Amino acid sequence: MNAKKARRGKLRVSHVWIIWYAVILHTVWGCLLLLSPSAYGATAIHIFHGLPRDLIASVLFLASGMAVWAVTRPRPSLRSLAALLPQQGLLTLSAYGAVAAVVVAHYGDGVSRPRLFILADQAPAIIALILHTAALAEMHARGADGDLLRIIRLFREGDPAEVHDVLVALAGQEPAQRGEQIPAGLARRGTDGKPPGERPPESLPGRSLSGGATRAP
C-alpha cells in the first residue's frame, strides 16, 4: 500500500507549472501589444481590442507579476489566492473569446473557418483556463485544510492556554511559520512531563480552580 502511494506521488505533476505557463503567456502578449496593434487580431486577446494597448499591456504585466509573487510564497494563503485572481480573470476572458469564435465560426480578425477547425486551434486557451482553475483550487484548498487540521489537533491535544497562544501566532505570522507553532506547543508539553492528550484539571467541566467539585446553583 505504501509503495503504491509513493508511486502515485511520483507521477503527480506539480500545479505550479500551469501558473508559470500563464505568466509567460501574458508577458508575451503584453510585449506583442506594445510592439504592434496587429496583436489584437489574435482571438484570445481580441476581446480587448477596444481598449488602449498600453493599458492592456500594463494589466497583463501586472497580473503576471502578482502571479509570480503568489507562486513563490513558501505556502499558499488567502493573499496568494487574491494575487492569482487577476491572472485567472484574464484566462477566463481569453477562453470566452475562444469559445465565442467557435460559436460564430470565425476568428477575432474576421477570418471564417469551420467550427471544429477553430476549436482545435483555440483548445489551448480553453485547456489553460481549466488547468489554472484546478491548480488554484488544489493548492489553496490543501493549504487551508492543513492549517485547519493542525488547529483541530491542537484543540484535541493541547491545553487552552496553548490553543490561545497558537491562534494568536497564526493570526500574526507568515504562512511559512504556521506549521512550527503547533509542534512547538506539543513539544513544550512533553518537556513539562505532560502527555499531549491530557487536559489540566482546571479545564475539565465540573472542576473549580481550587480543585474541588463545583456545585450546581
N, C-alpha and C positions, 0 to 999 in steps of 0.2 A: 504494500500500500504506500509506504513512504517513498519507494523508488518510483512509483507511478506519479506521485505528487511532484517529486523532484524533476521528473521528465517533463511534466506538464509546465512547470515553472520555467524550464529552459526554452521551451517552444514559444513562450509568451512574448509578444512584440511590445516594446515599450510604447506607451501612448504619447511620449514626448515627441516622437518623430513627426507625427502629423501636424503638431503645433509648429515645429520648425519649418515644415513644408509650407504652411500658410504664411509664416513670417517672410520666408524668401519670396514666395509668390507675390505678396502685397508690396514688398520692397521693389521687385522688378516692375510691377505695374506702375508704381509711383514714378520710378525713373523714366519709364517709357512715356508716361503722360507729360512729364516735364520736357521731354525731347520733342514730342510732336503731338498735335491734336488728333492725328490719324489713329492713335492708340484707342480712341473712343469707339472705333469700329469693331473692336473685339466684343463678342457677345457678352462675356462675363462682366465687362465694365461699361457696356453701352448704356446701362440703366442710369449712369451718372452724367450722360453726355450734355445735359442742360446746365450743368454746374461748372464753375471755373476750374480749369485744370490745376492751377496752383492749390486751390482749396482741397480738391480730391486727393492730390498727391500728398498734401500735408496730413490729411486724415489717414491715408494708407500708411505713411511713415509713423504716425503717432500710434496707430493700432499695433503695428509691428513692434515698436519699441516697448509698449506696455506688455505685449505678449512675451517678449524676451525677458523683461523683468520678472513676470509671473512664473515662467518656466524655469528660471534659475533660482527660485526660492528653495530653501532647504526642505520645506514641507508645504503642501497645499494649505490654503487658508481662504477665508472669505475675501481678503484683499486680493489674493492672486486670482480668484474666480472673477472678481469685478474687473481686474485688469485684462482678462481674456475675453470679456464680453464684447468689446468693440470689434475684435477680430472675428468673433462668432457672428456678429451682425453683418459684417462685410461679406463673409462667406454665404450667409443666408441670402443677401441681395444678389450675389453672383449666381447662386443656384436658382433663384427665382427667375433671373434673366435667361438662364439656360433652359429652364422648363418652359418659359413663355415662348422662346424661339422654337422649341419643338412643337408647341401647340399651334402657332401661326405658320409654321413651316417656312420660316426664313430667318436668316441671321440678323444680328443687330444692325449691320450695314445695309440691309435690304436684299441681300442675295438669297434667292429662293432655292431650297433643296428639299428632298424628301424628308419626312419627319424622322425616319429611322437613321438616315444619314446624319442629321443634326444631333440626334440623341447619342449616336456613337461618338461624335466629335466632342460633345459637351458633357459626356458622362464624368470626366474627371472633376468638374466643378461640383456636380451633384454628390459624387462619392466623397469629395473633400469635406463637404458640409456634414455628411453623415458620420464620417470618422472623427471629425473635430468635435462634434456634439458628444459622441460616445466617449472620447478621451476626457472631455471636461467632466462629464458625469462620473466616470470611473475614478479619476484622480481625486476629485473633491469629495465625492461620497465616501471613498475609502478613508481619506484623511479625517473627515468628521466622525466616522464610525470609530476610528482608532482613539480619538480623544474621548468620545463618549464611553467606550468600553473601559478606558483607564479610570475615568471618574466613577463609573459604576463599581468597578473593582475596589476602588478606594473607599467608597461608601460601605461596602460589604466587609472590608478587612481592616480599615483604619478607624481611629477614634475621631470624634467630632472636631477636636482642635486641629488635627492634621488635615481633615477634609477642608476646613475653613482656610488654612494656610495654602493648600494646593490650589483651591479655587481662586483665591486672590492672586496667586502667582500666575495661573493660567490666563487671567484677565489682563495682566500687565506685561507679559513676556512674549518674545518672538516664538513662532511655532516650533522652531528647532529646539527650544529649551523645554518645551512642554513635557516631552517624554521622560525628562530627567527628574521631574518633581515627584511623581508617584513612587517610582522605585526608591528614590532617596528617602521618602517618608516611611516606606515599609522597612528599609534598611535601618532607620533610626529606631524603629520599634524592636528590631532584632537585637540591636546593641544594648537596648534598655532591658532586655530579657523578657519582652512582652511578645507572646505569639501574635502573628499578624491578624488572625481572625478573632482575637479576644477583645471584647469591649470593656472599658473600665466600669466599675460598679456604679459610679455616679451617673453614667449614661444609660443604665438599664431602667426600664419602666418600673415604677413601684419602689424605687430606692431614693432616699434623700441624700443630700451631700454629706451628712454625718454618718452614713452607712446604715441607718435604721430604716425600717419599712415605713412607708407613708400610709397614712390613714385616709380613707375616703371622707370627704366633707359631709 
